[in-house]
């Protein structure tokens, strides 16, 4: 990972010095991946990505792996939903609250119940009634 990040990466330095562990560094690298991919960027974009990486490293130094993983997952979910950019840095408390609320709904089954209710209301209006008969061989009919 240190080779992939490059010698100048703050994350590589934090990993090499033991400030963050390997697994935490892997998590941080998922939300700062653009920094690891190299390429030409404007100096302002480079500075912004360095600030984001530094913020995530600070967070990784004080968080447990479990909490860091939850925060990275929250940021990735919000990014997929178009509600924030991955490059925006670590999640805010309101963002984490929204993701935790969604997680509670999913674990309680409320999201599934709402989905089933929507499907049932669509199913309750039959479009056509079809009657079928199937002939089974006698050995299967037992």
DARA-V81041 format. One record per run of one state. SS is the DSSP state (2 for helix, 1 for strand, 0 for the rest). FROM is the first residue (numbers start at 0). TO is the last residue. If there is no record, write none. Layout:
# DARA-V81041
[[SS & FROM & TO] [SS & FROM & TO]]
This chain:
# DARA-V81041
[[0 & 0 & 0] [2 & 1 & 4] [0 & 5 & 8] [2 & 9 & 16] [0 & 17 & 20] [2 & 21 & 30] [0 & 31 & 31] [2 & 32 & 35] [0 & 36 & 41] [2 & 42 & 61] [0 & 62 & 63] [2 & 64 & 79] [0 & 80 & 84] [2 & 85 & 87] [0 & 88 & 91] [2 & 92 & 107] [0 & 108 & 108] [2 & 109 & 122] [0 & 123 & 141]]
